[in-house]
Amino acid sequence: MNLIVKKSAERELRALPQQDLRRVTERLQRLSHNARPPGCDKLSGHDQYRIRHGDDRMVYAIDDAARVVTLVKIGRRRDIHR
C-alpha cells in the first residue's frame, strides 16, 4: 500500500523530537505493509483507525480499493482527539 501524509500531519511529524520521529517513521513504514496491525482500533463514527506507539497516537484512513493509507493526525494521547 502507498502511504500519504496530509500536510497537517507532516507539520506534526516535524514537531516531534528526533528520537520519537525515528520510532514513528519506522512504525509508519510497517503500516504501509499491514494497514490493520494488531492493536489498531477503528474509531467509532469515522472511517479512520488509530494505533498507539508509546505516548503517541496515529490516526489514519485506509482506502482498500486504491491501496492507500493516509496519515491524518499524529500527536500525544491528550491532544489527538480534540
C-alpha positions in Angstrom: 0.0 0.0 0.0 1.1 3.6 -0.6 1.4 5.9 2.3 0.2 9.5 2.0 0.8 12.1 4.8 -1.5 15.0 5.0 0.1 18.4 5.3 -1.2 18.9 8.9 0.2 15.5 9.9 3.5 16.4 8.2 3.8 19.5 10.4 3.0 17.4 13.5 5.8 14.9 12.4 8.3 17.8 12.1 7.4 18.9 15.6 8.3 15.6 17.2 11.7 15.1 18.9 14.3 13.4 16.7 14.2 10.1 18.7 10.4 9.9 18.6 10.4 10.8 14.9 12.7 7.8 14.1 10.4 5.4 16.0 7.2 6.8 14.5 8.7 6.7 11.0 9.6 3.0 11.4 6.0 2.4 12.5 4.6 4.2 9.5 6.7 2.2 7.1 5.3 -1.0 8.7 1.8 0.4 8.4 2.2 0.6 4.6 2.8 -3.2 4.6 0.0 -4.1 7.1 -2.7 -1.4 7.3 -4.5 -3.1 10.2 -1.8 -4.4 12.5 -2.6 -6.0 15.9 -3.6 -3.3 18.3 -5.2 -0.9 15.8 -8.6 0.4 16.7 -11.4 1.6 14.4 -12.7 5.0 15.5 -16.4 5.0 16.1 -18.3 7.3 13.8 -15.4 7.6 11.3 -13.7 5.6 8.6 -10.4 6.0 10.4 -8.1 3.9 12.5 -5.8 4.6 15.4 -2.6 3.0 16.5 -0.7 3.7 19.6 3.1 4.0 19.8 4.2 4.8 23.3 2.6 8.1 24.2 2.0 9.0 20.5 -1.2 8.2 18.6 -1.5 8.0 14.9 -4.9 8.4 13.2 -5.1 7.2 9.6 -7.6 6.3 6.9 -7.5 3.3 4.6 -8.7 3.1 1.0 -8.5 -0.6 0.2 -9.7 -0.1 -3.4 -6.9 2.4 -4.2 -4.5 0.6 -1.8 -3.7 3.9 0.0 -3.1 4.6 3.7 -3.5 8.3 4.6 -2.0 9.6 7.8 -4.4 12.2 9.1 -3.1 13.1 12.6 -0.3 12.3 14.9 0.2 13.5 18.5 0.1 12.8 22.2 -2.9 11.0 23.6 -4.2 14.0 25.4 -4.1 16.2 22.3 -5.1 13.8 19.5 -8.9 13.5 19.9 -9.6 17.2 20.2 
